[in-house]
Amino acid sequence: MDQSSITPNTSNPELEINGDNDSATTLLQEKQTRRRETLRDVTFIEYMTVGVLCFVNLINYMDRFTLAGVLGDVKKEFGIGDDSAGLLQTVFVVAYMVFAPIFGYLGDRQSRRAIMAFGVGLWCITTFIGSFVTNFKLFAFFRGLVGIGEASYSTIAPTIISDLFVGNIRSKMLALFYFAIPVGSGMGYIVGSLAGAAAGNWRWGLRVTPFMGVVAVALILWVMIDPERGQAEDSQIRPTSYRDDIRALVKNRSFMLSTLAFTCVAFVTGALAWWGPQFIYLGLTLQPDVDITIESVSYKFGLVGMSAGAMGVPLGSALAQRLRPRLLDCDPLICGFALLASAPLVYFGLITISAHVALTYVLIFAGMVTLNLTWSIVADIVLYVVIPPRRSTAEAFQILISHMFGDAGSPYLVGVISESLKRSLSPSPSEMPSQIVQFQALQYALFVTCFVEVLGGIFFLLTAVYIVKDKQTVDRAIAEIAEHPSTEPSHSRAEEENVSGE
């Protein structure tokens, strides 16, 4: 937990924690700060562990978006429309979110190394087998199996980082970990389009990441370490029942509001990542004398996404680390204003594609940078407003909610809206929609992302109202058990506050 962000200056009356635990809390924070003051204090094996987690996260997101990079070819081969094409991503995300709570429960209680190795192995096998399937329904089924495998990894990996580091060192490591998401997503477009074009078959784009996944499984089993839960914070809090975990999380206002806000981020990211290349391609075909392919558009879109992530994720983390000593609620404020800034950028990016290609890419880049500011900060929020033995469950719960109402439905919803608009915009519903109609239908459907971004910004700003107190509650719970190890964790005063939300 980012202890320094809770009470960087104990002389500030706003930060004082009343009661007998004040001195214990201060001593615990000082001890944690001494353990990790700079990156030079990080050991080689800890760097290796973070490196393994980043590598797996990279290929994880590569695998998700290789299919998006060749979506036009997939639609042609299976003879499907926008709605069914969006359903492929929805099936994946539904399986991902449904199984996340199961792996979250296991991640708080069982070997995280074994769970992660199993999950990565599963998505490697199912991705490779699925690349040979010629039936659309069976192909969609295998995409769902891939989602199950990826759920086992994503719910657990951030908690390993939280158990190795505290303070700004944790924030830096989380920024590195989430840096792999936009970079991996961009590489997915590039690898999918290039491999498919080189082989003359889009299916070869899906066969790259499984071989990299085999390497990842070996690294997880023989290189990565699995620290004790709460090790970095000297936490001795024992796990509670799953029912108590869920009850406490639901009543944790900072966690729930940030989860709702991140759901909006997931909605927008899922829709733009899935439909972005197809939308840009349709817009470019409207211009005269343009010779363009979906593969080349996916390649450029991937480069833009990688660049935006490379700038946005570390920038968000750096802003948070710089502002925390002076502004304790800066994390949700940064995320909120970032989403409110991203909304108009995305809107203007959507309306300029048919006239100004370069300006469109600039606006999309800027919109993605502001959107990516939130990734590592949201992860940090979850880890410091939730006690250590509950963090895998919290990650899984956030994945369930954010994907259920976010990117599980957004690709399909945009596809359904697009297909409906095609029929209403076409002069004759029985005829094939023209190129301009296809473009306009998808453009209008994507406008919904702008409204969702504004909603997400509001949720983040509401999170700022409660986050300081919720951080102090977790800090007090850890300090209380450290001072009185014999105390039953589930009955500690700080934990009662965390459950009741008072």
RORO-972709 format. One line per 3 residues: their letters; for each residue x, y, z of C-alpha. Coordinates in nm, 4 decimals. Layout:
<recs>
A = X/Y/Z | ...
</recs>
This chain:
<recs>
MDQ = 0.0000/0.0000/0.0000 | 0.1186/0.3487/-0.0775 | 0.1762/0.4491/0.2846
SSI = 0.3587/0.7695/0.1996 | 0.0570/0.8894/0.0089 | -0.1586/0.8475/0.3180
TPN = 0.0415/1.0455/0.5707 | 0.3476/1.2059/0.4141 | 0.3441/1.4744/0.6810
TSN = 0.2191/1.3597/1.0188 | 0.2101/1.7171/1.1449 | -0.0798/1.7900/0.9162
PEL = -0.3918/1.7750/1.1363 | -0.5957/1.6574/0.8394 | -0.3949/1.3370/0.8347
EIN = -0.3954/1.2493/1.2043 | -0.5514/0.9180/1.2993 | -0.7117/0.9372/1.6402
GDN = -0.6713/0.6586/1.8948 | -0.3972/0.4348/2.0257 | -0.2929/0.3199/1.6793
DSA = -0.1492/0.6560/1.5699 | 0.2059/0.5828/1.6827 | 0.1962/0.2276/1.5485
TTL = 0.0773/0.3546/1.2121 | 0.3560/0.6134/1.1952 | 0.6241/0.3599/1.2911
LQE = 0.4955/0.1141/1.0327 | 0.5071/0.3785/0.7596 | 0.8599/0.4839/0.8552
KQT = 0.9748/0.1217/0.8470 | 0.8239/0.0660/0.5023 | 0.9760/0.3898/0.3711
RRR = 1.3222/0.2849/0.4892 | 1.2841/-0.0486/0.3106 | 1.2094/0.1019/-0.0295
ETL = 1.3348/0.4558/-0.0770 | 1.4741/0.4249/-0.4300 | 1.4837/0.1776/-0.7163
RDV = 1.8398/0.0896/-0.6066 | 1.6868/-0.0942/-0.3099 | 1.5030/-0.3354/-0.5399
TFI = 1.6712/-0.6754/-0.5651 | 1.7573/-0.8546/-0.8880 | 1.4991/-1.1287/-0.8368
EYM = 1.2307/-0.8669/-0.7721 | 1.3211/-0.6933/-1.0968 | 1.3038/-1.0308/-1.2708
TVG = 0.9603/-1.0984/-1.1244 | 0.8269/-0.7636/-1.2443 | 0.9874/-0.8281/-1.5826
VLC = 0.8091/-1.1639/-1.6125 | 0.4764/-1.0064/-1.5167 | 0.5256/-0.7294/-1.7743
FVN = 0.6191/-0.9783/-2.0469 | 0.3086/-1.1881/-1.9826 | 0.0917/-0.8758/-1.9735
LIN = 0.2424/-0.7679/-2.3057 | 0.1628/-1.0918/-2.4891 | -0.1696/-1.1108/-2.3074
YMD = -0.2878/-0.7907/-2.4751 | -0.1163/-0.8786/-2.8012 | -0.3328/-1.1885/-2.8123
RFT = -0.6495/-0.9904/-2.7447 | -0.6044/-0.7527/-3.0370 | -0.4420/-0.9599/-3.3099
LAG = -0.7948/-1.0474/-3.4155 | -0.8947/-0.6795/-3.4262 | -0.6022/-0.6157/-3.6618
VLG = -0.7481/-0.8548/-3.9208 | -1.1169/-0.8019/-3.8467 | -1.2030/-0.7162/-4.2064
DVK = -1.0626/-1.0496/-4.3282 | -1.2438/-1.2354/-4.0489 | -1.5756/-1.0801/-4.1523
KEF = -1.5203/-1.1786/-4.5148 | -1.4246/-1.5392/-4.4430 | -1.7108/-1.6089/-4.2038
GIG = -1.9608/-1.3895/-4.3936 | -2.0672/-1.1930/-4.0847 | -2.1758/-0.8345/-4.0180
DDS = -2.0634/-0.5775/-3.7628 | -2.2858/-0.7220/-3.4902 | -2.1395/-1.0735/-3.5123
AGL = -1.7876/-0.9332/-3.5466 | -1.8391/-0.7397/-3.2234 | -1.9801/-1.0541/-3.0627
LQT = -1.6399/-1.2250/-3.0971 | -1.4861/-0.9780/-2.8531 | -1.7920/-0.9870/-2.6296
VFV = -1.7714/-1.3676/-2.5947 | -1.4070/-1.3360/-2.4968 | -1.4720/-1.0660/-2.2359
VAY = -1.7804/-1.2387/-2.0912 | -1.5811/-1.5555/-2.0228 | -1.2977/-1.3408/-1.8887
MVF = -1.5176/-1.1547/-1.6406 | -1.7260/-1.4565/-1.5297 | -1.4191/-1.6586/-1.4296
API = -1.2302/-1.3640/-1.2781 | -1.4022/-1.3930/-0.9348 | -1.3123/-1.7623/-0.9162
FGY = -0.9444/-1.6918/-0.9792 | -0.9611/-1.3900/-0.7484 | -1.0835/-1.6123/-0.4633
LGD = -0.8110/-1.8676/-0.5329 | -0.5490/-1.5951/-0.5710 | -0.6035/-1.4807/-0.2123
RQS = -0.5666/-1.8343/-0.0788 | -0.3685/-2.0629/-0.3139 | -0.0381/-2.0604/-0.5038
RRA = -0.0465/-1.7662/-0.7430 | 0.2410/-1.9111/-0.9465 | 0.0477/-2.2307/-1.0210
IMA = -0.2734/-2.0441/-1.1062 | -0.0965/-1.8076/-1.3453 | 0.0965/-2.0866/-1.5186
FGV = -0.2278/-2.2787/-1.5707 | -0.4068/-1.9749/-1.7120 | -0.1326/-1.8718/-1.9539
GLW = -0.0991/-2.2313/-2.0725 | -0.4747/-2.2531/-2.1320 | -0.4994/-1.9406/-2.3460
CIT = -0.1938/-2.0425/-2.5489 | -0.3440/-2.3818/-2.6340 | -0.6935/-2.2505/-2.7090
TFI = -0.5662/-1.9605/-2.9207 | -0.3553/-2.1953/-3.1319 | -0.6305/-2.4562/-3.1779
GSF = -0.8890/-2.1855/-3.2477 | -0.6786/-2.0496/-3.5347 | -0.7595/-2.3674/-3.7331
VTN = -1.1366/-2.3614/-3.6732 | -1.3509/-2.2811/-3.9793 | -1.6950/-2.2752/-3.8138
FKL = -1.7906/-1.9337/-3.6746 | -1.9744/-2.0592/-3.3646 | -1.6907/-2.2939/-3.2743
FAF = -1.4397/-2.0159/-3.3355 | -1.6345/-1.7901/-3.0968 | -1.6360/-2.0729/-2.8397
FRG = -1.2563/-2.0943/-2.8487 | -1.2327/-1.7177/-2.8048 | -1.4306/-1.7674/-2.4852
LVG = -1.1814/-2.0290/-2.3642 | -0.9017/-1.7809/-2.4270 | -1.0826/-1.5377/-2.1960
IGE = -1.0888/-1.7968/-1.9157 | -0.7135/-1.8403/-1.9374 | -0.6428/-1.4692/-1.9359
ASY = -0.8715/-1.4112/-1.6348 | -0.6449/-1.6251/-1.4161 | -0.3498/-1.3996/-1.4871
STI = -0.5003/-1.0510/-1.4819 | -0.6646/-1.0878/-1.1415 | -0.3445/-1.1956/-0.9678
APT = -0.0453/-1.0197/-1.1270 | -0.1003/-0.6719/-0.9716 | -0.1284/-0.8223/-0.6233
IIS = 0.2172/-0.9767/-0.6539 | 0.3587/-0.6297/-0.7223 | 0.1664/-0.4933/-0.4232
DLF = 0.3193/-0.7605/-0.1987 | 0.6723/-0.6759/-0.3123 | 0.6697/-0.2951/-0.2956
VGN = 0.5149/0.0023/-0.1172 | 0.4993/0.3770/-0.1751 | 0.6232/0.5366/-0.4939
IRS = 0.8283/0.2285/-0.5785 | 0.5040/0.0339/-0.6081 | 0.3587/0.3100/-0.8246
KML = 0.6613/0.2956/-1.0557 | 0.6375/-0.0827/-1.0873 | 0.2646/-0.0667/-1.1541
ALF = 0.3268/0.1973/-1.4213 | 0.5764/-0.0385/-1.5849 | 0.3286/-0.3260/-1.5622
YFA = 0.0390/-0.1293/-1.7131 | 0.2682/0.0246/-1.9704 | 0.2550/-0.3211/-2.1331
IPV = -0.1203/-0.2927/-2.1942 | -0.1305/-0.0219/-2.4642 | 0.2041/-0.1354/-2.6047
GSG = 0.0857/-0.4957/-2.6218 | -0.2458/-0.3894/-2.7732 | -0.0655/-0.1893/-3.0407
MGY = 0.1679/-0.4790/-3.1117 | -0.1376/-0.7015/-3.1464 | -0.2664/-0.4910/-3.4358
IVG = 0.0783/-0.4851/-3.5940 | 0.1579/-0.8550/-3.5508 | -0.1892/-0.9604/-3.6612
SLA = -0.1855/-0.7481/-3.9750 | 0.1771/-0.8138/-4.0732 | 0.1742/-1.1880/-4.0065
GAA = -0.1577/-1.2257/-4.1860 | -0.0374/-1.0238/-4.4849 | 0.2959/-1.2073/-4.5053
AGN = 0.1309/-1.5500/-4.4961 | -0.1654/-1.4497/-4.7107 | -0.3920/-1.5845/-4.4349
WRW = -0.5201/-1.3876/-4.1351 | -0.5093/-1.7001/-3.9160 | -0.1305/-1.6844/-3.8942
GLR = -0.1672/-1.3633/-3.6964 | -0.3224/-1.5694/-3.4142 | -0.0361/-1.8223/-3.4088
VTP = 0.2397/-1.5880/-3.2941 | 0.1499/-1.5292/-2.9278 | 0.0980/-1.8987/-2.8323
FMG = 0.4679/-1.9698/-2.8870 | 0.5593/-1.6668/-2.6780 | 0.3178/-1.7934/-2.4152
VVA = 0.5115/-2.1175/-2.3778 | 0.8162/-1.9106/-2.2807 | 0.5993/-1.7157/-2.0368
VAL = 0.4836/-2.0338/-1.8603 | 0.8442/-2.1414/-1.8107 | 0.9377/-1.8004/-1.6695
ILW = 0.6421/-1.8060/-1.4286 | 0.7324/-2.1507/-1.2963 | 1.1092/-2.1103/-1.2633
VMI = 1.1920/-1.7379/-1.2449 | 0.9027/-1.5462/-1.0856 | 0.8738/-1.5338/-0.7062
DPE = 0.5426/-1.5520/-0.5180 | 0.5772/-1.3369/-0.2026 | 0.3722/-1.3701/0.1125
RGQ = 0.0513/-1.1687/0.0980 | 0.1105/-0.8285/0.2585 | 0.4863/-0.8907/0.2784
AED = 0.5923/-0.5399/0.1726 | 0.3644/-0.3803/0.4316 | 0.4533/-0.6206/0.7132
SQI = 0.0853/-0.7055/0.7207 | -0.0231/-0.9967/0.9389 | -0.3920/-0.9709/0.8529
RPT = -0.5345/-1.3126/0.7758 | -0.7926/-1.3779/0.5017 | -1.1585/-1.3528/0.5954
SYR = -1.4478/-1.5433/0.4389 | -1.5414/-1.4702/0.0810 | -1.8751/-1.3331/0.2001
DDI = -1.7003/-1.0866/0.4306 | -1.4633/-0.9899/0.1493 | -1.7478/-0.9033/-0.0884
RAL = -1.9434/-0.7264/0.1859 | -1.6450/-0.5071/0.2724 | -1.5697/-0.4267/-0.0917
VKN = -1.9277/-0.3277/-0.1706 | -1.9283/-0.0870/0.1264 | -1.5874/0.0563/0.0382
RSF = -1.6941/0.3787/-0.1354 | -1.3576/0.4611/-0.2924 | -1.3307/0.1123/-0.4360
MLS = -1.6845/0.1050/-0.5748 | -1.6766/0.4543/-0.7256 | -1.3350/0.3977/-0.8844
TLA = -1.4634/0.0653/-1.0183 | -1.7630/0.2377/-1.1801 | -1.5280/0.4977/-1.3264
FTC = -1.2937/0.2309/-1.4599 | -1.5958/0.0562/-1.6120 | -1.6408/0.3639/-1.8286
VAF = -1.2714/0.3497/-1.9239 | -1.3117/-0.0177/-2.0187 | -1.6240/0.0608/-2.2244
VTG = -1.4487/0.3275/-2.4275 | -1.1237/0.1340/-2.4644 | -1.3050/-0.1805/-2.5761
ALA = -1.5152/-0.0012/-2.8368 | -1.2336/0.2098/-2.9840 | -0.9776/-0.0711/-2.9814
WWG = -1.2115/-0.3123/-3.1585 | -1.3665/-0.0754/-3.4134 | -1.0927/0.1880/-3.4540
PQF = -0.9065/0.0365/-3.7519 | -1.2307/-0.0542/-3.9322 | -1.3672/0.2989/-3.8819
IYL = -1.0507/0.4684/-4.0077 | -1.0388/0.2343/-4.3078 | -1.3989/0.3201/-4.4030
GLT = -1.3243/0.6899/-4.3665 | -1.0164/0.6730/-4.5886 | -1.2004/0.4850/-4.8641
LQP = -1.4308/0.7840/-4.9013 | -1.1424/0.9989/-5.0230 | -1.0674/0.9999/-5.3969
DVD = -0.7674/0.8143/-5.5372 | -0.6801/0.6414/-5.2121 | -0.5263/0.2949/-5.2285
ITI = -0.5484/0.1577/-4.8760 | -0.5835/-0.1817/-4.7073 | -0.7205/-0.2741/-4.3648
ESV = -0.3818/-0.4294/-4.2795 | -0.1973/-0.1008/-4.3343 | -0.4569/0.0893/-4.1314
SYK = -0.4318/-0.1632/-3.8466 | -0.0532/-0.1273/-3.8533 | -0.0716/0.2528/-3.8229
FGL = -0.3453/0.2345/-3.5600 | -0.1259/-0.0022/-3.3607 | 0.1670/0.2395/-3.3770
VGM = -0.0542/0.5244/-3.2576 | -0.1857/0.3112/-2.9723 | 0.1640/0.2034/-2.8674
SAG = 0.2929/0.5603/-2.8733 | -0.0046/0.6897/-2.6760 | 0.0395/0.4194/-2.4148
AMG = 0.4137/0.4750/-2.3948 | 0.3440/0.8377/-2.3081 | 0.0152/0.8186/-2.1168
VPL = 0.0764/0.5401/-1.8633 | 0.4084/0.6680/-1.7216 | 0.2843/1.0284/-1.7402
GSA = -0.0167/0.9439/-1.5256 | 0.2000/0.7659/-1.2700 | 0.4561/1.0492/-1.2624
LAQ = 0.1854/1.3128/-1.2110 | 0.0369/1.1144/-0.9239 | 0.3739/1.0652/-0.7523
RLR = 0.4583/1.4341/-0.7812 | 0.1227/1.5615/-0.6546 | 0.0549/1.3156/-0.3686
PRL = 0.2690/1.4940/-0.1047 | 0.0665/1.8129/-0.1576 | -0.2725/1.6798/-0.2690
LDC = -0.3791/1.3546/-0.1027 | -0.6779/1.2957/-0.3301 | -0.4850/1.3670/-0.6502
DPL = -0.5150/1.0133/-0.7910 | -0.8884/1.0183/-0.8708 | -0.8689/1.3877/-0.9639
ICG = -0.6052/1.3168/-1.2300 | -0.8150/1.0322/-1.3690 | -1.1345/1.2373/-1.3663
FAL = -0.9935/1.5367/-1.5488 | -0.8124/1.3052/-1.7924 | -1.1397/1.1444/-1.9008
LAS = -1.3158/1.4800/-1.9267 | -1.0325/1.5986/-2.1532 | -1.0369/1.2803/-2.3611
APL = -1.4068/1.3049/-2.4535 | -1.3837/1.6077/-2.6882 | -1.0598/1.4777/-2.8389
VYF = -1.2264/1.1490/-2.9311 | -1.5315/1.3322/-3.0667 | -1.3300/1.5553/-3.2997
GLI = -1.1191/1.2568/-3.4040 | -1.4357/1.0782/-3.5136 | -1.5671/1.3679/-3.7251
TIS = -1.2446/1.4644/-3.9057 | -1.1404/1.1297/-4.0604 | -1.3088/1.1761/-4.3972
AHV = -1.1418/1.5154/-4.4521 | -0.8164/1.5372/-4.2535 | -0.6332/1.2083/-4.2054
ALT = -0.3272/1.3463/-4.0270 | -0.5402/1.5535/-3.7890 | -0.7478/1.2479/-3.7116
YVL = -0.4440/1.0462/-3.6056 | -0.3225/1.3384/-3.3924 | -0.6591/1.3675/-3.2168
IFA = -0.6838/0.9916/-3.1650 | -0.3321/0.9921/-3.0236 | -0.4160/1.2750/-2.7817
GMV = -0.7413/1.1065/-2.6808 | -0.5597/0.7801/-2.6120 | -0.2859/0.9544/-2.4109
TLN = -0.5403/1.1104/-2.1749 | -0.7307/0.7813/-2.1515 | -0.4099/0.5923/-2.0673
LTW = -0.3311/0.8296/-1.7807 | -0.5775/0.6319/-1.5706 | -0.4440/0.2755/-1.6013
SIV = -0.1698/0.2539/-1.3393 | -0.3402/0.5054/-1.1087 | -0.6607/0.3004/-1.0866
ADI = -0.4581/-0.0097/-1.0002 | -0.2783/0.1833/-0.7273 | -0.6109/0.3025/-0.5853
VLY = -0.7420/-0.0538/-0.5551 | -0.4259/-0.1704/-0.3812 | -0.4164/0.1005/-0.1157
VVI = -0.7863/0.1160/-0.0257 | -0.8128/-0.2637/0.0203 | -0.6336/-0.4751/0.2838
PPR = -0.3619/-0.7167/0.1537 | -0.5456/-1.0540/0.1874 | -0.8419/-0.9160/-0.0035
RST = -0.6677/-0.7643/-0.3043 | -0.6980/-1.0516/-0.5529 | -1.0689/-1.0641/-0.4756
AEA = -1.0868/-0.6871/-0.5235 | -0.9058/-0.7087/-0.8586 | -1.1406/-0.9878/-0.9677
FQI = -1.4477/-0.7949/-0.8518 | -1.3337/-0.4872/-1.0426 | -1.2679/-0.6976/-1.3533
LIS = -1.6168/-0.8497/-1.3251 | -1.7950/-0.5149/-1.2947 | -1.5815/-0.3171/-1.5392
HMF = -1.6025/-0.5809/-1.8101 | -1.9656/-0.6757/-1.7496 | -2.0797/-0.3183/-1.8050
GDA = -1.7751/-0.2051/-2.0025 | -1.5896/-0.3767/-2.2836 | -1.7925/-0.6993/-2.2673
GSP = -2.0793/-0.5202/-2.4313 | -1.9327/-0.2114/-2.5966 | -1.7945/-0.3802/-2.9149
YLV = -2.1203/-0.5683/-2.9626 | -2.3348/-0.2653/-2.8717 | -2.1507/-0.0451/-3.1202
GVI = -2.1866/-0.3171/-3.3836 | -2.5614/-0.3515/-3.3201 | -2.6145/0.0249/-3.3342
SES = -2.4105/0.0399/-3.6548 | -2.6132/-0.2347/-3.8233 | -2.9390/-0.0682/-3.7177
LKR = -2.8247/0.2685/-3.8534 | -2.7216/0.1104/-4.1830 | -3.0800/0.0023/-4.2390
SLS = -3.2223/0.3419/-4.1477 | -2.9655/0.5398/-4.3490 | -2.9884/0.3256/-4.6641
PSP = -3.2279/0.4464/-4.9361 | -3.3443/0.0884/-4.9796 | -3.3122/-0.1565/-4.6865
SEM = -3.2932/-0.4496/-4.9262 | -2.9798/-0.3173/-5.0996 | -2.6212/-0.3481/-4.9801
PSQ = -2.5310/-0.0342/-4.7782 | -2.3030/0.2036/-4.9656 | -1.9555/0.2914/-4.8414
IVQ = -2.0721/0.6280/-4.7078 | -2.3629/0.4664/-4.5227 | -2.1334/0.2072/-4.3596
FQA = -1.8990/0.4850/-4.2495 | -2.1706/0.7105/-4.1100 | -2.3412/0.4257/-3.9258
LQY = -2.0202/0.3252/-3.7482 | -1.9299/0.6881/-3.6797 | -2.2643/0.7645/-3.5129
ALF = -2.2423/0.4413/-3.3140 | -1.8974/0.5363/-3.1806 | -2.0233/0.8739/-3.0563
VTC = -2.1603/0.6912/-2.7518 | -1.8024/0.6554/-2.6225 | -1.7777/1.0324/-2.5714
FVE = -2.0779/1.0379/-2.3381 | -1.9436/0.7406/-2.1418 | -1.6097/0.9178/-2.0909
VLG = -1.7845/1.2160/-1.9324 | -1.9735/0.9801/-1.7006 | -1.6473/0.8111/-1.6014
GIF = -1.4885/1.1463/-1.5228 | -1.7744/1.2275/-1.2853 | -1.7320/0.8952/-1.1019
FLL = -1.3606/0.9606/-1.0561 | -1.4281/1.3066/-0.9123 | -1.6746/1.1516/-0.6660
TAV = -1.4062/0.9012/-0.5624 | -1.1880/1.1928/-0.4512 | -1.4426/1.2755/-0.1793
YIV = -1.3801/0.9503/0.0114 | -1.0359/0.8271/-0.0857 | -0.8245/0.9883/0.1893
KDK = -1.0333/0.8381/0.4686 | -1.0428/0.4960/0.3033 | -0.6633/0.4933/0.2659
QTV = -0.6292/0.5786/0.6357 | -0.8674/0.2970/0.7309 | -0.6537/0.0362/0.5564
DRA = -0.3362/0.1815/0.7036 | -0.4869/0.1690/1.0507 | -0.5970/-0.1938/1.0061
IAE = -0.2409/-0.3011/0.9160 | -0.0896/-0.1013/1.2021 | -0.3395/-0.2397/1.4549
IAE = -0.2559/-0.6006/1.3744 | 0.1170/-0.5209/1.3694 | 0.0922/-0.3759/1.7213
HPS = -0.1337/-0.6537/1.8547 | -0.0609/-0.9703/1.6505 | -0.2968/-1.1765/1.8638
TEP = -0.5931/-0.9588/1.7670 | -0.8458/-1.1299/1.5448 | -0.8216/-0.9319/1.2164
SHS = -1.1845/-0.9578/1.1250 | -1.2828/-0.7948/1.4553 | -1.0322/-0.5087/1.4585
RAE = -1.1686/-0.1557/1.4928 | -1.0243/-0.0405/1.1610 | -1.1703/-0.3387/0.9807
EEN = -1.5110/-0.2721/1.1296 | -1.4913/0.0773/0.9830 | -1.3861/-0.0668/0.6492
VSG = -1.6877/-0.2989/0.6471 | -1.9403/-0.0471/0.7651 | -1.8099/0.2357/0.5496
E = -1.8600/0.4785/0.8374
</recs>
